């Protein structure tokens, strides 16, 4: 297959042999791909040094579909997010974005929307006064992309409108809110106040940039963060190690 070029984010990198690397890239055109960067760890190489995590670049690669490990030919660094690398709180949030993207995407599947979300999130982390603000909005957008956004307008079991529910609980198992008559017996269902439910509903429909503008009191924001993180863990069926670095 012919040589291909695409913008990418470096998600993971491993040493391979004495001089090479295996790198997982989230690309704009090809989704998540695995590449081998031959000679990347030699003192003189064509990749501007060994490839590192947390880099937005332009990757050129030779597809090798039979092996699933493509050959990286060129890599141009577009942004290495220097402020994020120099401040631990920012770096932790960025690492969580990368881990979540890695676990939520499949190799060789279309990934344009995931790439755009990841790049937008990392750019906000780089510049924002409050980088942790990115986390719940990023989680909401990622859940939406995965097709697993919870139902928040009515009880998912009996269809009672949320406005008529006195005591709602959010159930990862059922994929949304349960009313007081339907949640008994669901041990995973967590109590949700009307204000928290309202903020969750906003984040689940707003585009990423607009979601960042949603104002919440700190207690509400913390509850929303925890619920969205729990939903993502349930959907991915995996604990994300970096969550504890960003306060979850």
C-alpha positions in Angstrom: 0.0 0.0 0.0 1.2 3.6 -0.7 2.9 5.8 1.8 0.3 7.7 4.0 0.6 10.9 6.0 -1.8 12.0 8.8 -1.9 14.2 11.9 -1.5 12.1 15.1 -1.3 12.0 18.9 1.3 9.7 20.5 -0.6 7.6 23.1 2.1 5.1 24.1 5.7 4.3 23.2 7.8 1.2 24.0 11.4 0.4 23.3 12.0 -2.3 20.7 15.4 -3.9 20.4 18.4 -1.8 20.9 17.5 1.2 18.7 13.8 1.1 17.7 10.4 1.9 19.2 6.9 0.6 18.9 4.5 3.5 19.1 0.7 3.7 19.4 -0.7 6.7 17.5 -4.2 8.1 17.4 -4.4 9.4 13.9 -6.9 11.8 12.2 -7.3 9.6 9.1 -6.8 6.0 10.2 -7.8 5.9 13.9 -5.5 4.1 16.3 -2.5 2.5 14.7 0.6 0.7 15.9 3.9 1.6 14.1 7.5 0.6 14.4 10.0 3.5 14.4 13.2 1.8 13.3 16.3 3.5 14.6 14.4 6.1 16.6 16.7 5.7 19.6 19.9 6.1 17.7 21.8 9.4 18.3 21.1 10.3 14.7 17.7 9.5 13.3 15.0 10.9 11.0 12.4 11.4 13.8 13.8 14.4 15.7 14.9 12.0 18.5 12.9 9.1 20.2 9.2 9.5 20.0 7.6 10.6 23.3 4.1 10.6 24.7 2.0 13.7 24.6 3.0 14.9 21.1 0.9 16.2 18.3 2.7 15.4 15.1 2.4 14.6 11.4 3.2 11.0 10.9 4.1 9.4 7.6 3.9 5.6 7.5 4.0 2.6 5.1 0.9 0.4 5.9 1.6 -3.2 6.5 -2.0 -4.7 7.0 -0.9 -8.3 7.4 1.3 -7.6 10.4 -0.8 -4.8 12.0 2.5 -3.0 12.7 3.1 -0.3 10.2 6.5 1.1 9.3 6.9 4.8 10.4 8.8 6.7 7.8 8.6 10.3 9.0 7.4 12.2 12.1 7.2 15.9 12.3 6.5 17.4 15.8 3.7 20.1 15.6 3.2 20.6 19.3 4.8 19.1 22.4 2.7 20.9 24.9 5.6 22.4 26.9 3.5 24.1 29.6 1.7 20.8 30.3 5.0 19.0 30.6 6.3 21.5 33.1 3.4 21.5 35.5 2.4 18.3 37.2 -1.3 19.0 37.6 -1.6 19.7 33.8 0.5 16.6 33.0 -1.7 14.3 35.0 -4.8 15.5 33.2 -3.1 15.1 29.9 -2.0 11.6 30.7 -5.6 10.7 31.7 -6.8 12.0 28.3 -4.3 9.8 26.5 -5.1 6.7 28.6 -8.9 7.1 28.1 -8.4 7.6 24.3 -6.2 4.5 24.1 -8.7 2.3 25.9 -11.8 3.7 24.2 -10.5 3.3 20.6 -9.9 0.2 18.5 -7.0 -0.4 16.3 -7.6 0.5 12.6 -11.1 1.8 13.3 -12.2 5.3 12.1 -11.1 7.8 14.7 -11.5 11.3 13.3 -13.9 12.4 16.1 -11.7 10.8 18.8 -8.6 12.5 17.4 -10.4 15.9 17.3 -11.6 15.5 20.9 -8.2 14.5 22.2 -6.4 17.4 20.5 -9.0 19.9 21.7 -8.7 18.6 25.2 -4.9 18.7 25.3 -4.9 22.2 23.9 -7.3 23.4 26.7 -5.1 21.6 29.3 -2.1 23.5 27.9 -3.7 26.9 28.2 -6.4 26.8 30.8 -6.1 28.2 34.3 -8.0 25.2 35.6 -6.9 22.1 33.6 -9.0 19.7 35.7 -12.1 21.4 34.3 -11.5 19.4 31.1 -12.1 16.0 32.7 -15.9 15.8 33.1 -16.5 17.5 29.7 -14.0 15.2 28.0 -15.7 12.1 29.7 -19.2 13.3 28.5 -18.0 13.7 24.9 -16.2 10.4 24.9 -19.2 8.5 26.3 -21.3 10.2 23.5 -18.9 9.1 20.9 -19.0 5.5 22.2 -22.8 5.5 21.9 -23.2 5.0 25.7 -24.5 8.4 26.8 -26.9 7.7 29.8 -30.6 8.6 29.5 -31.4 11.5 31.7 -34.8 12.8 30.7 -36.8 9.9 32.2 -36.6 6.7 34.2 -35.0 4.2 31.8 -37.2 1.4 33.2 -40.7 2.9 33.6 -40.4 6.0 31.4 -41.5 8.4 34.2 -40.4 11.9 33.3 -37.5 13.1 35.4 -39.5 16.1 36.6 -41.9 13.8 38.3 -39.2 11.7 40.1 -38.7 12.6 43.7 -35.5 10.5 44.2 -33.5 9.5 41.1 -30.5 7.3 40.9 -28.0 6.9 38.1 -27.5 3.3 37.1 -24.6 2.3 34.9 -26.1 -1.1 34.4 -29.4 0.3 33.0 -27.8 3.1 31.2 -29.5 6.1 32.8 -31.7 7.4 35.6 -34.0 5.2 37.7 -36.9 6.5 39.7 -37.6 5.6 43.4 -39.8 2.7 42.3 -37.3 1.1 40.0 -33.9 1.5 41.6 -34.3 -0.8 44.6 -32.2 -3.8 44.1 -29.7 -2.1 41.8 -26.6 -1.9 44.0 -24.7 0.1 41.4 -27.3 2.9 41.2 -26.0 6.1 42.8 -28.2 8.9 44.2 -28.4 12.0 42.0 -29.8 15.4 42.9 -32.0 17.3 40.4 -29.2 19.9 40.0 -26.5 17.2 39.3 -28.9 15.5 36.9 -29.4 18.8 35.1 -25.7 19.4 34.7 -25.1 15.9 33.5 -27.9 16.4 30.9 -26.2 19.6 29.7 -22.8 18.0 29.3 -24.1 15.0 27.4 -25.6 17.2 24.6 -23.2 20.1 24.4 -20.2 20.1 22.1 -16.9 20.0 23.9 -16.0 23.7 23.8 -19.5 24.7 24.9 -19.5 22.1 27.7 -16.5 23.8 29.2 -18.6 27.0 29.7 -21.1 25.2 31.9 -20.9 26.8 35.4 -21.3 24.6 38.5 -20.7 24.9 42.2 -17.7 23.0 43.4 -19.8 20.3 45.2 -21.9 19.7 42.1 -18.9 19.6 39.8 -17.2 17.1 42.0 -20.4 14.9 42.0 -20.7 15.2 38.2 -17.0 14.3 37.8 -17.4 11.2 39.9 -20.5 10.0 38.2 -19.1 10.4 34.7 -15.8 8.8 35.6 -17.8 5.8 37.0 -19.8 5.5 33.8 -16.7 5.5 31.7 -15.1 2.8 33.9 -18.2 0.7 33.5 -18.4 1.1 29.7 -14.7 0.4 29.2 -14.9 -2.5 31.7 -11.5 -1.3 33.0 -10.1 0.9 35.7 -8.2 3.8 34.3 -5.1 4.2 36.5 -4.7 7.9 35.8 -8.1 8.7 37.3 -6.6 8.8 40.8 -4.1 11.4 39.5 -6.9 13.8 38.6 -8.9 13.5 41.8 -11.2 10.5 41.2 
